[in-house]
Amino acid sequence: MPATKALKPRQRLGKYRIERRLGVGGFAAVYRAFDTIEGRSVALKVPHGEWIDDETLDLFRREVRLTAVLDHPNILPLKNAQFIDDHFVIATPLGTETLAERLKRRITTQKVLDYIRQLLDAVACAHRHRVIHCDIKPDNVIVFPGDRIRLADFGIARVAQRTVMASGSGTVGYLAPEQALGRPSVRSDVFSIGLLCYRMLTGSVPEWPFDWPPEGIERLDAKAHPAFVRFLRKSMRVRQQQRYANAIEMREAFGRLATAKRLVAPARRRAR
């Protein structure tokens, strides 16, 4: 399929009217569009034409069916996925911003912990249904009014990663070591969650080989209870057998820490 041309404001794709482009990545461009039938704005993800072939479409169909069962308030649902005017279009609800954009502004520790809880709820739901996300990162977490977050790109992420990384243009980012080698598992999602939590609390992402203590540990120690620091360290272990078995187990561990009030650093340490 030929390369996809950028869509222009006011251009029509079926019932959708393009408003503006929100961003572009190695696999797709994302647009804000208006659904002229439902009367509301939506997000449209339009994969670049060079990535769309029969094999990729088969992967999309399989992943969409697999993720259709993920009905959860912290998972972004697919509203539509179809060809419109030679463009493959994936429509989802429109949030206010991505977590990547939100993290550019000051954020409280309590708000970060609330985001972590919501993220763990989302991925635990997926793991119960034996679905691996494969690309948990700030750009794939969408913030909605009321500070609700919804994890996006279930299914899409796996197809995009398989397609783009096969071309040699993928990056490690928040990927677990075994996933970067093409062997993802539910423990790979655990690793990515740990890195994202670390990023939210310290402002930095540990770089390979993820030695402990990583950059930013002083900021983490100042904010987090020692038990919560150990929780993050376990999730970020290089050997996947040493991590939590899945996000369900990780969510349960987080809940126990919250109940025991062992998430936030003691006031004395925070002051220092």
Number of C-alpha atoms within 10 A of each C-alpha: 12 10 11 18 9 12 18 13 14 13 13 17 17 11 13 23 20 22 19 15 18 14 11 15 9 14 22 18 18 20 25 23 26 20 18 13 8 10 9 12 19 22 23 27 24 22 23 21 17 11 22 19 10 10 10 15 15 12 16 20 13 13 18 17 11 15 21 12 13 21 13 15 14 23 23 23 21 18 12 12 17 12 13 13 10 12 18 18 20 19 22 19 17 18 19 12 16 19 21 16 13 14 15 9 7 7 12 10 15 11 12 15 18 15 21 20 15 20 25 23 20 25 30 24 20 23 18 13 13 13 20 24 24 26 26 28 20 19 15 18 23 25 22 17 9 6 12 15 25 24 27 25 25 27 24 24 20 18 21 23 20 16 18 15 17 11 10 8 10 16 11 13 16 24 21 29 20 15 18 17 11 13 10 18 19 22 25 32 26 30 30 22 27 24 26 22 22 23 18 24 22 18 15 16 18 20 13 12 9 15 12 11 10 16 16 16 17 11 15 21 18 20 22 20 21 17 15 22 19 12 19 21 19 19 26 27 20 19 13 20 9 12 22 22 16 21 27 21 15 23 21 14 14 21 15 12 17 15 9 9 14 18 23 23 20 15 11 8 13 14 9 6
